[in-house]
Amino acid sequence: MSSDDDFRQRVRSFLARHGPTEGWMRDEHGRPPPDDAPDEVRVARARRCLSLLFDAGLGAISWPQLYGGQGLSNRHQVIFNEEAAGYALPLDMFIIGVGMCAPTVLAHGTEEQRSRHLPPLLRGDEIWCQLFSEPGAGSDLAAVCCRAEQDTGGWVVNGQKVWTSGAHNAAFGMLLARSDPASSRHAGMTMLIVDMSLPGIEIRPLRQMSGVSRFNEVFFDDCLLGPDAALGEVGQGWRTAITTLMNERVSIGTSNPAGYGHPATVLAAEARRRGRIDDPAIADRISQLMIRERITALLGKRVTEALLAGVQPGPEGSLAKLSGTQVSQASASLALEILGSEAVAWDAADALAASWSTVQCSTPGLSIAGGTDEIMRNLLAERVLGLPREPKRPSNDASESVP
Ligand SMILES: Cc1cc2nc3c(=O)[nH]c(=O)nc-3n(C[C@H](O)[C@H](O)[C@H](O)COP(=O)(O)OP(=O)(O)OC[C@H]3O[C@@H](n4cnc5c(N)ncnc54)[C@H](O)[C@@H]3O)c2cc1C
């Protein structure tokens, strides 16, 4: 057997051994286990999953050993992803830290920052959050006005961030702040690593329509960061932010936000169960969804393979993000058609309807998180297709921006 086969076998036996006891199995419809547990339980479950992976030599597979990874090849990571796709590993909460912050620390951090932060970040011991959006700076991220002033003791931060996913669980955050008050737009920003337990930081949860509070407002009031907090060059925060944003689109685009391995297959089974599979309109929508699902999977594969081959993610990651969003939203809408009112006002005993109801409430946000659909289309039009740029407005150059 080749070493690839050995590795695949190792991954398979690991998943077969731990999947049933750890609650990582999908049911016969491809559904993941319900995810309505309190946050402390979700964090503990996610950490346990990562620690089991690391104990088995399967955590941070293609990251350098120097920073806590296994030092294996990108091909090994692809093999792992293929085998793990059939399971529901509870690792969503590390998408921001491992998928976005870790590559940014690796690309722009000093050697001290890499050695200090990457090992606990990759192991999930320290959860990270992304402090970019502000009430007046979302699509137009270059309008960031949260202030970071450099003084002899370090950096003093004042201002507000919003929509900060997971800030309440985070040990560290990556903060995009304006360090030169005379600057405007893309110049004069600095990326800073923030210890989220410092005095002068207030985290207020925002309640989402699904009933959970997974993002927050974060207020900085004379919060003092150390002199070594800058990630990347002072005044070059935009450059550092671009690395995070490109990885964000890839992370979101290659994840499975609706939580279903193959939503078209799940919905076909549901339509059959309810005697609706022979309705030509339903059958047509299921086929369309299946095609879009397949295209999205291939887009995701192309982006992941480029990334694993060492190519920095580019604007084409927007295609995977946009396509993944469309599949998730089309699945939610088709579930509503098939399940009817049960997909919004369910019988508590009907776990399938309950889980689709959660999907109904969470998929609209996918058109906003990580850059809106409109901004993704702008980026694809201008940066990938080379179409003429949007006319520039002095106060809103959104085609350059976007978290
Ligand atoms: C679930 C979720 C999680 C999030 N997590 C985080 C996080 O962890 N950290 C973080 O920093 N942020 C996070 N965000 C915030 C997210 O990045 C912003 O909401 C997003 O970038 C949009 O910004 P905005 O809300 O200010 O909307 P706006 O930028 O005000 O946009 C309003 C509308 O105008 C449209 N629009 C704006 N400019 C243009 C243009 N040039 N052309 C065409 N249409 C345009 C937009 O598409 C949108 O429909 C999260 C958001 C969601 C929904």
The ligand as an ORCA input file, in Angstrom:
! r2SCAN-3c Opt
* xyz 0 1
  C     -23.489     36.076     10.333
  C     -22.517     37.236     10.241
  C     -21.289     37.154     10.855
  C     -20.385     38.225     10.760
  N     -19.187     38.121     11.412
  C     -18.308     39.142     11.376
  C     -17.073     39.086     12.105
  O     -16.780     38.087     12.777
  N     -16.232     40.151     12.069
  C     -16.529     41.271     11.344
  O     -15.701     42.186     11.334
  N     -17.698     41.376     10.656
  C     -18.598     40.348     10.653
  N     -19.796     40.448      9.988
  C     -20.138     41.712      9.331
  C     -20.116     41.636      7.804
  O     -18.803     41.532      7.314
  C     -20.799     42.929      7.294
  O     -22.137     42.901      7.769
  C     -20.792     43.012      5.779
  O     -19.502     43.269      5.307
  C     -21.741     44.120      5.250
  O     -21.506     45.322      5.874
  P     -22.724     46.170      6.482
  O     -23.506     45.261      7.380
  O     -22.148     47.403      7.093
  O     -23.676     46.542      5.246
  P     -23.448     47.720      4.217
  O     -22.026     47.738      3.769
  O     -23.984     48.977      4.824
  O     -24.351     47.286      2.991
  C     -25.771     47.514      2.949
  C     -26.266     47.042      1.584
  O     -25.679     47.863      0.544
  C     -25.048     47.044     -0.429
  N     -23.852     47.709     -0.947
  C     -22.897     48.369     -0.233
  N     -21.943     48.818     -1.050
  C     -22.270     48.433     -2.306
  C     -21.663     48.585     -3.600
  N     -20.521     49.232     -3.764
  N     -22.286     48.032     -4.676
  C     -23.463     47.349     -4.543
  N     -24.087     47.193     -3.344
  C     -23.494     47.712     -2.239
  C     -24.667     45.768      0.323
  O     -24.527     44.665     -0.577
  C     -25.871     45.605      1.259
  O     -26.930     44.972      0.584
  C     -20.720     39.397     10.050
  C     -21.978     39.488      9.420
  C     -22.876     38.423      9.513
  C     -24.209     38.552      8.835
*
